Amino acid sequence: MLVRVETDEGITGIGESMTPHAPQAVVDVLEQSRPVCVGQPVFDVSRLMASLYQLLGGALRDSIEYFDFLQGETPEELAVDAAAERYRNNTASGDGP
């Protein structure tokens, strides 16, 4: 779904939004976001994103688990990469396909 946004200053932007299973959900979110966005400075992206963030419900959790594939050719290299991931607090890792 293509979305065209026009400003009162003549600036037009085109973006894409999609979901393969519920396209009406995209339309509904866009319609609900209209009152939050209309009248706001177009280049104040941080403010717009903060408003949309609140509209969509804010944070659902304090943190998320991050998954990363371990990199290395030998067991020793994989162990070094696993230790580095653990140091960075990435607790969910795999060894790839």
N, C-alpha and C positions, 0 to 999 in steps of 0.2 A: 504494500500500500504506500503510495507516495503522498506526502504531506507538504502542502505549500503554505508558508507563513508569510504574510505581508505586513509591513509596518506602515504607520501613518507618514513616515518619512520617505516612502517609496522603495524601501529595501525589501527584497523578496528572497526567501530561502526555501530550498526544497530538501526534504529529508525522506528517509524510508523507515517504515516501521512495519513489523510483521509478526505474526504468529500463525503457524500452519493450521492449527486446530480451532482457533476461536477468533476470526478476524473481527467480529463484532466487539470483542473485548478491547481491541485497539481503538476502534471508533469511540467506544464509551469512555476510555481513559482520556483520549484527546478532547472529547466534549467536556469532561469534568475538569480538565486542566485549563480550558479557555478562560474562565473568570480569574484564575490565578495569574495568567500570563498577559492578558489584555491590559494595556496601559503601563506596562513595566518597561524600563529601559532595555532595549534589545541587546546591548553589549554588556550588560551587567549579568553575565552568565552565572556567577556564583549566587547571586540573589535569586535568580530564576530557578536554579537547581535546588536551592534550599527550600523555596516555596513548593516546588513539585515533590521534593522529598517528604515534606510534611503532609501534602495532599495524599500521597500514596501510602501513608501510614508510618513513616519514619523507620527507625531501626527495629528489626525483628529479633535480633540477637546481639550479644556483646562482641562475639567473634565468630569466625568461620574456620573450618578446617581446610587447609590447603594441601592439595595432592600434587606431587611432583615425581617424575620418573627419574630414577637414579641414573647417573652417567658414569660409564667406565667399561673397560674391556676385561679386566681381571677382577677376581674377588677382592683383592686389595684396593683397587681403584673404587669399586663399589662401596667398600667399607669407608673409605675416606669421604666419598660424596655423601653417604648416609650420615656420617658424623657432622659434616658441614650443614646438612639439612636440619639435623637435630639442633645444632647450635642456633640456627635461624628460626627455631620453633616450628618448623614444618614437620608435623608428626605423622602425616599420612604419606608414605612413599611406596613406590613400586619399582620393579626392575625392568619395566617396559615389556614390549611384545617379544 
